Amino acid sequence: MIAPDLPGYGKSTHFPIVDYKLENQAGILHQFTNALHIQKLDLAGSSMAGAIASIYARMHRSQVRSLAFIGAPLVVGDWSTQVKSALYQGINPFIPISVDQLNLEMQLLFYKPPVLSEAVQQGLIADYQKANRHYQQVWDIVNLYMNEIEINSCSPIPALIMLGREDSIFEVEDIRKLQQKYPKKTVTTL
């Protein structure tokens, strides 16, 4: 298993805003797999990385054997009532600048949120406050994809989709169930 740290995520430093375009992220991932001479791969992505995985699979279909979407709101489903409520109040719950906002983020990201020490909470909040403008710009770019990310209906790629406590494995033939469950989103097979 290989877990690359794409530009702007994990421990990488801030990159120019244009690098956050999801097609660019998929392109960087493809350069990475080529450098390692990976011919076939099983691709998994959590949250935004699920959207990047979807784009990667669309761009490099012959290389991807299977996909796993782990809480990928840009691919399947809609923002929860809690997220919409926070956004309507001018708060991006994924860019918390207070302990209350951080607690909301943890509730949204985890079925059972981890207990964070006060020092860890303050460190996370300090980072979000320090680079707030940068994070806002990244989210502005991501929001452009809300209705554009789709799983195309070409050659089938098996997919595992995990959302909250109702994790499910959907065979390619069962994808119609997702289409019925999420009629406002485009959900078909790759």
N, C-alpha and C positions, 0 to 999 in steps of 0.2 A: 504494500500500500504506500502511495506517495501522496503527501498533502502539501501542494505548493502554496506559497504565500504570495498571492497576486498583488500587484501594486495597489497600495492604499489600504490593505487589510492586514490583520495579524500584527506582525512585528516590522512590517516594511514602513518606510518613511513616506511622507506625503509626496505625491506625484502631481504633475500638471493635471488640471481638471479634465482635459480632453482624454487622458488615459483611462478615465472611469467609464467611458462609453462601453457598454457591455460587449459589443462586437470587438472592441480593442482588447478587452480582457480575454475573450475567447481566442483571439489571435495570439496573444502572449502565451496562453496555455498551449496552443498548438505548436508554437515555436519550442516550448519546453518539452513537449512529448516528442517532437522531432529530434531535439538535441539528445534525448535519451534513447532514440531509435525504437520507440514504442509503436508497434504496428497496429495492435488491437488493444482496447481498454474498456473497462467497466468504469463509468463515470458517476460520481455522486456529488451532490451539492446541497449545502444547508443554506436556507434562506436565499439571499441574493445570489449565492453561488449556484443555486438551483436554476435560476434564470440564465446564468452564464453557461451552465451545463446544457440547457436546452438549446441555446444559440450554437454552442460548440457542436452538438449532435446534428443540428440542422446544417451547419457549414461543413462538417467532416463526417457525414453519415456512415461511410464505409469503415471508419476507424472505430466507431462506438458499438460495442457488443450489447451493453445494457446501461440503463440509467437508474439512479435513485434520487428522488427529490425528498429532502428532509426538511419539512416546514418551508416550502417554497411558495410564498404568497404571490409572487409575480407570475407563477405558472398556473396554479390551481387555486380556486377559492377567491374570497374577497376580504378586504380589511374588516376586522371585527368591529363591533359597536364601540368598544373601548378605544380602539385606535382612531376611529372616525371622530368620536367625541373629543379626544385630545387634540386632534388636528383642527377641529372647528374652534377650539379654544386657543389656537395659535401655538400649540405645544407639539413638537415632534417627539413622540415617546421613545424613539430610537436614538435620540440625541439628548439624553437627560442632563439637565444642569442643576438638579436639586435631588435630595435623597428621595422625596416623594416620586419624582419623575423616574429615578433609577428603579425604585420598587415597582412602578408600573411597567417599565421595560422588562424587568425580570419576570413579572407575572405574565406578560405577553409572550416572552420567548421560551419559558419553561413551564411544563405541566406542574412540576414541583420545583419552584425556584430554589437555587442554592442559598445558603445562609452566608452572607458576606460580612467580614469584619468591618468595623467603622473605618479603619485605615484603607482597606481595599475600596470601599464605597467612595471615600473622599478622593482617592487617587483616580478612580474612573471619572468621577464628576469633574475633577480638575482638568483632565485631558479633554473632555467634551467642552468645557468652558473655554479652554485655551485655543482649541481648534474649531470652535463653533461655526464660524463662517465657512470653513473648508467642508465640514460635515454637511452643512446646509446645501452647499453647491453640489456635493455628490448626490444627495437625496433629490435635488432638483433634476439632475440627469436621470436618476433611476425612475423618477415619476413619469418621465417621457415614455417609459416602457410598459406602463401599467396595462395598456390595452393592446400592445403590439407583440408581446411574447406569446408565441403559440407553438404547439407541438404539431408539426405538419403530418399530413396523412400520406406518407410514401411508404418505403419499406419499413416493416414493423421492427421496433426495438423494444425488448421487454423492459418494463419500468416498475420500480418500487416507489410508491408514494406514501410518505409518512407525514401525517398532519395531526398534531396534538395527541390526545389519548385514543383516537380512533384509527391508529395506524393500520394500513391495509396493504396487501399485495394485490395488484390488479394485473391479470394477464392481458395481453394485447387485445384478446377478444372481449374482455370485460370492460373495455374503456368506455363503452356506451353508458355504463352505470355512472361514471364520472360526468359524462355529458348531461345526464338527467339530473344529477345532484347539483351541478354547477352550471346551469343553463346560460348564465351571463358571461361565462368565460369560454374560450376556445379550448377544447380538450379533445384531441384525437391521438392517433398513434404516430410515432415517428417512422 
